[in-house]
Structure formats: structure tokens, C-alpha cells
Amino acid sequence: MFVILSFLVSLALVTLAYAQSRNFVMRRLRYVDAVQNALAPVIAGLGAAAITWPIFALLPLVGLGTALSVGFAVGAGVAAGARAVRHSLPRY
């Protein structure tokens, strides 16, 4: 029972992290050139994993795997948001 609940909590956190990071890049970082760098998703993902790991270590249903999954989702969201911005702006 706890395994299923833990998986559902992790899935919800990963989905929320991906959607929020993609939306943030598309709305707020649209004109920031640094987000178009290839290292931006890696840095964002590592930062998110480093920030969430101590928090998730204290919670009973989530752990290191969830922190790494959230970090991966944030990195993927940043990459997807940067790609969406890159393809939506007109090129001159």
C-alpha cells in the first residue's frame, strides 16, 4: 500500500516540477539568452535535485529517488521550455 502511495506522490511531484519549470522558462525567461545554453537544463536539474534532497530525506513516503526524478523533470522542463521559446520567436 505504501509503495503505491509513494509512487503516486512521486509521480505527482515529477509532473508538477516539469510543468512548472517549462512554464517558467516560457513566460519569464523568454528573453534571457543564458537559458538557451546547452548546460542550462543540467544546471537547473542538479540544482533542483540538490535543493529537494534534504527536504525529501525527512519525509516518509519519498526519498532520494524522488529527488533525482524531480531534478530530471526540472531539467527536461527547462529544455522543453527553451526549445518552445526558440521555435516560437521569429528569426530575423
CORBEL-V580598 format. One record per helix or strand of 2 or more residues. SS is the DSSP state (a for helix, b for strand). FROM is the first residue (numbers start at 1). TO is the last residue. If there is no record, write none. Layout:
BEGIN
ss = {SS/SS}
from = {FROM/FROM}
to = {TO/TO}
END
This chain:
BEGIN
ss = {a/a/a/a}
from = {2/33/40/64}
to = {27/36/58/88}
END
